[in-house]
Amino acid sequence: MARPKSYDRDDAIAKACMAFWQHGYQALGVRELERLTGLNQFAIRSEFGGKEGLYLEALRYYADAAMTEEFSPMKTGGIAEVMAFFRGLVTDGSLTSSDFGCLIVNTGIENARVQSERLDEAARAYWAALEAHFRMALERDAGQPARFDPGTLAKALVSAVMGIHAQNRAQQSNQAGRYLVDMVCANLAALEQT
């Protein structure tokens, strides 16, 4: 007979997400992960396949929340919704604004050393989804004939998001990337008005 679980799986994943977001993947040892999540080593191995498996679940949790809450207005919106997304990156209380930067950006930076194919795939999927949402929104306001290339601009905006989050993390302030947000929004507003 299997032992009953002494933890709530969803709660443990949410706690793991916050722990990895604050501390990083490599710096967070299993003992500290146990303390921060309420999971024990056996649960981390048996339920999640180890530390990397738990990290992947945390990445999914993070990505799902961002896509549901922050990306979705761009499915039906235009440039105004893209600008709102950018402003959210440096707005207190926004799901995408944090002194820790972005868990996906942090993963990409850290994975340059870790070299995990699964972590790379998770990060690439997130960025592809964000780029697709940007492109959808930009295509609505590009005009006929198009005044700008939505695909190229969407790729550039993804790079800007990465830079904003890296700046926020480096300075441990969700306001650090504000200058880049202001510049991006000013340029998008100019496109919207033409």
CORTAUR-V543658 format. One record per helix or strand. SS is the DSSP state (H for helix, E for strand). FROM is the first residue (numbers start at 1). TO is the last residue. Records with the same first field share a line. If there is no record, write none. Layout:
SS=FROM-TO, FROM-TO
This chain:
H=9-23, 30-37, 41-48, 51-71, 73-76, 79-88, 103-114, 117-141, 150-171, 178-193
